Amino acid sequence: MPPRSEAAVEAAVPAAVRRPSRFTLGVGGVAVLLAALDAYVVVTLLRPIANEMGVADNHLERAIPIVTGFLLGYVAGMPLLGRLSDRYGRRALILGCLAGFAGGSAITGWATTMNELVVGRTVQGLAGGALLPVTMALVADLWDEARRPVALGAVGAMQELGSVLGPLYGAGIAAWLGDWRWIFWLNLPLAALSAFVVIFGIPRITRPAGDARPRVDVVGGILLAAALALLVVGLYNPDPQGAVLPSWGPVTLAAGAGALLLFAVWERFARTKLLDPRGVTGRPYLAALLTSLFTGGALMVTLVDMQLVAQTLLGRDEVGGALLLARFLIALAVGAALGGLLVRAFGERWVVFVGLALAAAAYLLIANWPADVLAAHHQVASLRLPRLDADLAAAGLGLGIVIAPLSSTVLRAVPAAQHGVASASVVVARMMGMLIGVATLSAWGLHRFQALTANLDTPLPFGLSDEEFKTRSDAYTAALNAALRTEYKEIFLATAGLCVLGALAGLMLYGRRRRIAAPG
């Protein structure tokens, strides 16, 4: 039986359910925030967690799977879980994800080895990652086309708020209670409370039984999850100084490409597809995925390399780097909320184009930061704006603005029966952009740094007076800093290029929408 039209789905929903409330939106947003916090909560605690798992400070790269395990689960399970929500309802999947998130948190809290810890984090990511697309699909179910972008912007803002609060939340809980494990044990009562509120705050949308329910392409979901997992593992290199890819990288990436090919063949001939192309408006949908890919790359490069800038060139510690990055992340959350409001007036196309153009301009400014950027200012009329704050805020605002219009485009481009898997696809595209972008540009940056410093000789004190040794040491430090500035300049110039490509892809999105009178 073919998928039902949006009108058919709407007709199947009781009238009382079709009147969404701010409370319903808040419930979904809180669930998204809970998962988003844990995506970033270990950033400032990686060293103490790794040390307790037996990893020495000089081998902290072995602790990176604590982060990538969560991210792997986050990406791999989204499409299938999003599709399951199309069949079984949003509330059931949100409750199931909260239960899985609590289970993963318990495994992480109990972990005594690195492998157990990574398993727990992967389960957390698998369950927590699905909360965002399923909540966005819920918004699409309950909000009409006129009000939907604002609601999507609010959900996107909660997701980005998690990236702002996560590192500080983790450090604060660990300092207050004296043990990083409390971060994960606290997730159990928080998940239970969230589930209780979901039961009473999110309506049960009844769907016809039998064949009228969308079928689930389990094989396609598993193939896509396996392909994404293999690509993530193939790009992870614990020793990037030796080579761009790890020793297992080429084989694993080839296996990932093979799994993608199998997925494409399966989707071509399968009777039940993960995303049925019938009824999908192809060009806006693919443009939204492509734009999301470029946006994700720019976002993750900023999260990683701005921390490195803070700790190498600006002399900040881990917490100081997180506080510096907060300028970007707060603006990202504000932009996510603002983007939903702008779409109602201007449509998706121009909001995305202007947002990414703003981000590209900001990254050009960041790439050309002077050595004394902390003392630099922008003069705007009679205002003197600190350059570092203004540039980071502009980049975050520009990237944040595009979140709601990209989700809105995808949800408009597919039939209502596929909102869950469609919402997942745009988030997966962004996360894959994050993984590929940071892997590629970080490898390039390390290569360039080694090339720029290959002829530098480390000064040694033997046979030199104190004054001469100090002179040579200062010159060596200055040369290292110059090489770092060149490396970061090239990375942020490339990031600006990603934003330009995203802005051009955004021109294929929907234009200004016809005005739709909001009901009531």
N, C-alpha and C positions, 0 to 999 in steps of 0.2 A: 504494500500500500504506500503511495507516495507521501512525503512529508506534508503535514498540514500547513496551510498558509498562515500568515500572521493574524489575519482576521479570524481564522478558525480557532487558533489558540486563544485569542482574546475573547471569543465567544464562549470558550470552555471555562473561562475564569469567572467566578462569581463577581457580581458588581461590587460587593463590599470589599473584595480583595483588590479590585482595580483602583481603589483610592489609597495610594501609598501615603505613609506618614513619615514625618521626620524621625520618629522613634524607630521605625523599621530601617530607615537608612542608617541611623546611628548604630543599631545592633550589628548590621553587616559591616559597617566601618570599624567597629571595635574588634570584630573577629579578624579583619584584615590587619589592623594595627598590631594585634597580639602576635601574629605570624611574622610581620615585618620587623618587629623588635628583635626577634630571635635570629633574623637573617644577618644582623649587624652586631649582635650583643657580645660576640667573642672577640671583636676587633681589638679592643684595648686590653683583653685578658689572655691573648694568645700565649704569651710567655709563661705566666704561672700555670696555665692549664697544661701546656706542653711539658714543663718541668715536672709536674706531678705524674705525667704519663711516661716519664723516663727519657724525655728528649732534651738534650743539652742545648744551651744557648747558641752554640756554634753550628747547630744543625736544625734550626727552627723551620727550615723549609720542609722538614718531615711532618710538621704540624699543620701545613697548609690544607690537607684534606679535611681538617675540622671545619674549615670554611667552605671548601669546594664540595664536600659531601652534602652539606645542606643545599648548596646551589644546584648540585646534580639532581637531587630528589625534587627540588623546586621546579626544575625545567622538565624533567623526564615524564612526570606523571600528569602534568597539566592537561594535555589534549584529551587523554582517555577519561580522566576524572571530570573534565568539563562536559564531555559527551554523556557520561553517566548521569550528570545533573539534568541533562535534557530529557532523559528517560524517567528518572526516579524523583525528580523535583529538586529545587534548590535547597530547601530546608533540610531534607534528609542528607544531602551531601555535605552541607555545612556542619551538621551534627556529627556525621561520620568523620569528617576531617578534624574536628575538634578532639574527638576521641583518639584518632591516630596521632595527633599532635601531642596530646597528653602522654600517650604510650611512648613516643619517641623521646619526650622530655624525661620520662622515668628511666629509660635505658641510658640516656646521657648522664643523668644524675648518679646512677649506680656504677657507671663505667670505671673499670680499674685498668684497662689497657687501651691503647690507641685505636685498635680495631673495633672494640666495643663502642668507644666514643664516636667513631666515624659512622658506625651503623646507626646509633641513636640519632645523630645529626641528620643522616640521610632520611630516616623515617620522619623526623620533624619536618624536613624540607618537602618531602613527598606530600604530607598532609597539609602543611601550612601553605605551600605554593598554590594549591587548588582553591584556597579560600578567596584569593583575589579575583580570578576569572568567574568563579561561581557567584560571587557577590555582584560583579558587574552584570552578569546574565540576569540576576534577580532584579537589578535596577531596570534592565531592558524589559523584563516581564511586567513590571508594575508601574513604570513611569511612561507617559506618552512621549511622542517624539519631540514635542516642544520643551518639556521639562527635563528630559533625559540627560542632556549634556551637563547641566548643573549638578545633578545627582552623581553622574560619573566623575565629575571634577572633585566632588567631596570625597568619594571613595579613593580616587587617585591621591588626594592630599593626605588621607590617612596612611596610605602605603608609603608615601615619601616622608611623612612625619616619623614613621618607624625608623627610617634611615638616619634621621636627625637625632632621635632620642636613644636609639639602640646602643651605641658605644658608651654614652654617658650613663644610661640605665644599668648596663652590665657592670661598669666600674663602680657605680654607686652602691648597688646591691652587694657586690663582693666586699667592698670596704665596710659597709654597715653591718653585715652579718658574718664577715670574716672568712667566707668560703665561697668560691665561684659556683659550687654545686647548687647553692640556694637559688641561683637564677633559674635553674631548670626545675627544681622542686616547686618553686612558686607557680610554675606554669600549670600544675595540676589543679589547684583551687581556682586559678584564673580561667582555665578551660572549662571547668565544671560550672562556674558562674556564668560564663559566656553561653554555654549550652542551655542553661536554665532560661536565660533571657531570650535566646533564639527561639525556644519552644513557644514562648508567649508573645514574642515581638515580630516574628516572621510568619506570615500566613501560609497555610497548607494549600497550595494550588492544586486542585483536583484535575486529573487528566483522564481521558477515556481509557479504559482497560483494553488489553488485547493488542491487535496489530496497529491500532491508532497511535500507540506509544512509539517514539523513535527507537529503532533498534540500535544496538551498540556494536561497533566494529572492534571487538576485543583484539583480534589478530593485528589489525592495522595500528591500534594503540600500542600494542607491545612492540611491533616493529619500529614505530617512530620513537618510542621511549628508548629502545636499545640503540638506535642510530644516534640519538642525542647523547646518550650516556657514553658511547664509544668516542664521539667527537670531543666531549668534555675531557675524558681521560687521556685522549691522544694529545690534547693541547696542553695538559698540565706537565710542567717540567720542573722538578725539584732542584735541578742544577743547570740554570740557564746560561751559566758562563761557558760551559763546554760546548753547547750547541743550541740552536733555536728550538728544536724538538727533543724530547727525551728519546732514549734508545728504543722504547716501544712505540714511539709516536707514529712513524710512517705506517707500520702494520695496523695499528689501532685506527688511525684515520682512514686507511683503505677499507678496513672492516666497517667503519661507520658509513662511508660512502656506499659500500655494498648494501648495507641495511637500508639506507635511504632509497637506493635503486629498487630493492625488493618491496619497500613500502609503496613506491610509485607504481610498480607493476601490480601489486595487490589491489591498490585503490582503483586502478584502471579496470580490473575485471571483477572485483568483488561485488556481490549483490547489495551488501550493506557497507556503506563507506563511512570513514571517520568524519569527513566533511563532504556531504553530497553537493556536487557542483550545480545541481538543478536549483534555479532560483537565486543563485549568487551573482551579484553584479561584479564581474571579474576585475575590471581595471581599478576601481577604488579600493577593492579588498586587497589586491596584490600591492598597490601603491602604499596602503596603510602598513602592511607587513614590512615592506622594504624601508619605509621611513622609520618604523619602529626599530628595525635592525641597526640603522645608522645612529639613531638617537641613543640606543643602548650602548653602542661602542663609545660614543662621546661621554656618556654618563660614567661608565666604569673606569675609563682612563682618568677622568677627573678624580674619582674616589681614591684610586691607587696612587697616581703620580703627584697629586697635590699634597698627600701625606708625605711623600718622599721629598718634595720641595721644602715643606715645612721643617723636616728633620735634618736635611742636608744643608740647604742654603740659608734657611732662616733660624737654625739653631733651636728648634722647638723639640720637646719630648713627645711621647705618644699622645698624652692627653692634650698638650698644647697644639699638636697637629690636628686632633679631633675638633678642638674648639675653633681653630682657623677654618677647617672644612665646614663647620656649622654655618658660616656665612652663605656658602653655596647651597647647603641642604635646606636651610630655612627658606631661602628664595625658591628652591625647587618645589617645596610644599605649597608655598603661596601661589606659585605659577600654576600648579595642578588645579587648585581651586578656581583661579582666575580664568583659566582656559575654558572651563565649562560655561562661564558667563559670557565669554566673548563669542563662542560658537553660536549662541542664540541670535546674536546681532550680525555676524559676518560670515557664518558658515565655516566648515572645516578647513577648506583649502587655504584661505588667506590667513587664518589663525596659525596654522602649522607653518606656512611659509614665513610669516613675520617672526614667529617664535624662534625658528631655527636660524633665520638671518640674524636676529639679535644675538643668539648664542655664538654664531660664527664670528661676528664682530668682537664679542667678548673674548673669545679664544685667541683672536689675532692680537688683542691688547695684552692678554696674559703671556703669549709667546714672546712679546717684546718688553716684558717687565725689565726695568733697570736693576742694577745690582743693589741699589738702596731702595727697593720697592716699598719698604715700610715707611719711608719718609716721602714717597711720591704722592701727588694729589692730582685730581681732575678739577679744573676750574669750570664750573657751570654757572654762568651769570655771576651772582655774588657769592655762590656757594663753593667751598673747597671740600671736595669729597675724597677721602682716602682711596688711593687707586686700588690697592689690594681688595678692600671691602667692596668697592663699586664694581670691579671687574668680575669677581667671584659671584656677586649677587646677580649681575646681568646674565652670566652664563647659566646659573641655576634657574632664574626666572624664565629664560628662553626655552630651556629644555623642559621645564615643568609645564609650560603653557600647552605643549603639544600632546600631553598625556590624554586629556579628555577628548579632544577632537579625533585622535586616532582610534580610540575605543568606540566613539560614536559612529565613525565611518564604518568600522567593521560590523557593528550591530545593525546599521542601516542596510548594509550590503548583503546580508544573509537572511534567510527566512527565520521566523521566530523560533521554530523547532530546533534550530542549530545555534542559538545564542550562547550556550555554555561552551561548546567547543570553539566557537568563533572568538569569544573573549579570551579563552586560553591561548589561541594561536597568536594574538597580538602581543601577549605577555611573553610567550615563548620566543617570538622573534626578537623582542627587546633583550631578553636574557641571553640569547645566543649572540646578539651583537655585543653585549657586555663581555662575554667570554672570549669571543674571537678578537674583539678590539683590544682588550687589555693584553692578551697573549701576543698578538702581532706587534703592537706598538711598544710593549715592554721589552720584547726580544730585540726589536730594532734599536731601542734606546740603549740597552746594555751593549750591543754590538758597536754602536757609535761611540759610547763612552770609552770602550776599550781601544778603539781606533784613535781617538783623540788623545789618549794618555799613554799610548804605546811607547813613545820616546821620552817619557818623563822618568828621571832617575830619582828614587827616594833618597833624600839627603841623610847621611849618617854622620854622627858627631866625631868620628875618628879623624885625628889630624887636623881638626878645625878649631879655631877659637870660638868662644861662646857667641860672639857678635856675628862672625861669619856663618856659623851654623844657623843662627836665628834668621839671618838674611835669606839663606837658601831655603829654610823651612817655610818662611813667609811666601817666598816666590813659588814654592811647590804647592802650597795651599791655594794660592791665588790661581795657579794654572789648573788645579783640580776643580775649583769653583767655576772657572771659565768653561771648562769642559762640561760640567754639569749644566751650566746655563745654556750651552749650545745643544746638549741632549734634550733638555726640557723644551727649549724653543722649537726644535724640530717635531717633538711629540705633540705639542699644542698647536703647531701649524697643521699637522696632519689631522688633529681633532677638529680644527676649524673646517678642514676639507670634508670631513664626515658630515658636519652640519650643513655645509653647502649642498652635498649630494642628497641629504635628507630633505632639504628645502625644495630642491628641484623635483624629487619624487613626490613631494607633497602637492605639487601643482596638478597632479592627476587625481586628487581627492575630489569630493563633492564641493561644488561652489556654494554660494549663498542659498540657503534653503528657503522655500516658500514659507511665508508666515503661517503658522498653525495656531489657531486660537486655543489657548490652554483651557481645558474643561473646568467648569466651576468658576 
